[in-house]
Amino acid sequence: MKGIISLLVIVVLLAFAFAIGSQNDAVIPVNYLIAQAELRISTLIAVALSLGVVIGFLLMFASWVSVRVQLTSTRARLKKALKEH
């Protein structure tokens, strides 16, 4: 339930960010490491926000996998300890 609420909050924030970004239609030059591009501000905002969300989800997933592995290991050790008694 907590995950669903978090996902809904994220989706609402993304929709809000895209709505704000769509009002910014000026074209600006963007210099990044290997090239330069002319992008609309709304596109730049959307790309930056999307990359931030994806990176956040990947970090959260990595943390979740680590916790699940630790939980599985702890359950196995507990089961082994209970068998010995």
C-alpha positions in Angstrom: 0.0 0.0 0.0 2.8 2.4 0.9 4.5 1.7 -2.5 1.3 2.4 -4.4 0.9 5.8 -2.6 4.5 6.6 -3.3 4.1 5.7 -7.0 1.0 7.9 -7.2 2.7 10.8 -5.6 5.6 10.5 -8.1 3.2 10.2 -11.1 1.4 13.4 -9.9 4.7 15.3 -9.5 5.8 14.2 -12.9 2.6 15.3 -14.5 2.9 18.6 -12.7 6.5 19.0 -13.9 5.5 18.2 -17.5 2.6 20.8 -17.3 5.0 23.5 -16.1 7.6 22.5 -18.6 5.1 22.7 -21.5 4.7 26.4 -20.7 8.4 27.0 -21.3 8.9 26.9 -25.1 12.0 29.1 -25.4 15.0 27.4 -27.2 18.3 27.5 -25.4 21.8 26.1 -26.2 22.8 23.2 -24.0 26.5 22.3 -23.8 27.3 18.8 -22.6 30.5 16.9 -22.5 30.9 15.9 -26.1 28.4 18.1 -28.1 26.1 21.1 -28.0 22.4 21.1 -28.8 19.6 23.6 -29.1 16.7 22.4 -26.9 13.4 23.8 -25.7 13.4 24.4 -22.0 10.4 22.1 -21.6 12.3 19.3 -23.3 15.3 19.9 -21.1 13.2 19.9 -17.9 11.4 16.7 -19.0 14.7 14.9 -19.8 16.4 16.0 -16.6 13.4 15.0 -14.4 13.0 11.7 -16.2 16.7 10.9 -15.7 16.5 11.8 -12.1 13.5 9.5 -11.5 15.1 6.6 -13.4 18.4 7.0 -11.4 16.4 7.2 -8.2 14.5 4.0 -9.0 17.7 2.2 -9.9 19.3 3.2 -6.6 16.2 2.2 -4.7 16.0 -1.1 -6.5 19.7 -1.9 -5.8 19.1 -1.1 -2.1 16.0 -3.3 -2.1 17.9 -6.2 -3.6 20.6 -5.9 -1.0 18.1 -6.0 1.8 16.3 -9.0 0.2 19.6 -11.0 0.0 20.4 -10.1 3.6 16.9 -11.2 4.7 17.2 -14.5 2.8 20.6 -15.2 4.4 19.3 -14.4 7.9 16.3 -16.6 7.4 18.5 -19.5 6.3 20.8 -19.1 9.4 17.7 -18.9 11.7 16.3 -22.1 10.1 19.7 -23.8 10.6 19.9 -22.6 14.2 16.4 -23.8 15.0 17.2 -27.3 13.5 20.2 -27.7 15.8 18.0 -27.3 18.9 
